[in-house]
Amino acid sequence: MVDEFETGTNTRDLATGQVTTVHDSATGYEREELGERMRYHSHERDIFGILDGDPTSATVRTERRIQLSRGDWHTSVVATGEITCDKDAFYVNTELKTFLGDRQIFHRDWRFTIRAI
């Protein structure tokens, strides 16, 4: 069994000039492996935004979720990232979390700045 979807939307706020694009997709499957049902599922979301006439207002936010389970064993990974900017630099913020069941077993943030050329 495979389940998949993909959607996208574009919106423009006529009062503010804010343009937003959202893209969502997911895929997953179940199969028999080593005598047990194994399930895999992933979800991806990207959100892009910009204000008309202001290139430094551009932003992108991404989220990735992956879940894998077999029997009573469940694990997941969640990764998020965001890039913003101003006239001098790009600002990158990312985060990675892993879970075993409901218990978070790893977490790390990365934050850095890339000077504009």
N, C-alpha and C positions, 0 to 999 in steps of 0.2 A: 504494500500500500504506500502510495506517495501522495502527500498533500502539498500543494503549492499555490501561491498567489502573488500578484504583483499589482500595485496601484501607484498612481502618481497624481498630484494636484498642483496647479499653479494658481495663486491668488494675487490680486493687486488691490491694495487699499487706495481708493481714489482720493480720499481726504489727505492721507499722509504720504502717498507715493511708495509705500513699502510693498515690495514684491517678495513672495515666499513660494518656494517650490519644495514639496514633500514627496519623497519616494519611499515606499514600503514594499518589502518582498519577504517571502518566507518559503521554506521548503522543508520537507521532512519525510521520513519513511519508517516503516516497521518491518522487521524481518526476523526470521528464525536464525539464531546463531548459538552454537554450542548447547543446543537443547533448550534455549530460553528465548523469549521475545526481546529483541533489542529495538530501541526507539531512538531516532535521531531527529532533531528539529533545530532549525536556525531561522532567525528573524533579523532583518536588516532595515534600518531606517536612516535616511539622509534628509536633512533640512537645510536648505540654502535660503539666505535672505540678503536683500540689498535695498537700499533706499534710492529712488530715482535721483540722479544727479550727484550722488555722494559715493564714489567708489570705496572710500574708507569705511563705509558702513557694512561692507560685505562680510557675511558670516557663513560658516558651515558647521553643522553639528551632525555627528554620526553616532550610531549605536549598533552594536552587533551582539546578538545573544545566541549561544549554542547550548543545547541541552542534549545529553546522552544518558540513556538509562537501560538497565537490564536487570530484571528481577527487582530486588529491593535496593539496588544500587542506582543512585541518581546523582549526576554531576552537571554543572553548568558553568559557563564562562560568559561574563558580560564585559564588553569593551566599549568605552565611549571616548569621543574626541571632539574638540571644538577649536576652530581657528577664527580669530578676529584680527583686525588690523587698525592701524592709524597711518598717518603719513610717514611715520618713521620706521615702523616695524610690523611684523606678523607675530601674533601671540598664539601659542599652541598649548592646549591643556588636554591631557589624555588620562584615562583611568582604566585599570584592569582589575577585575574581581573574579575570583573563582569560588565555587561552592561545592560542597559535598553534602547532598541533601539540602537542608535549609541553613547549614552552618557555613559561614564564610571562612575559607581556609587560606586565602591569599588576597592581598590588596596592595596596589601600588599606583601612585600618581606620578606623572611626568609633566613638568611645566617648563617651557623655554620660550625664548624670544629670538626671532630671526630678523636682523636689521634689514630694512629695505635698501635696495641699491639705488 
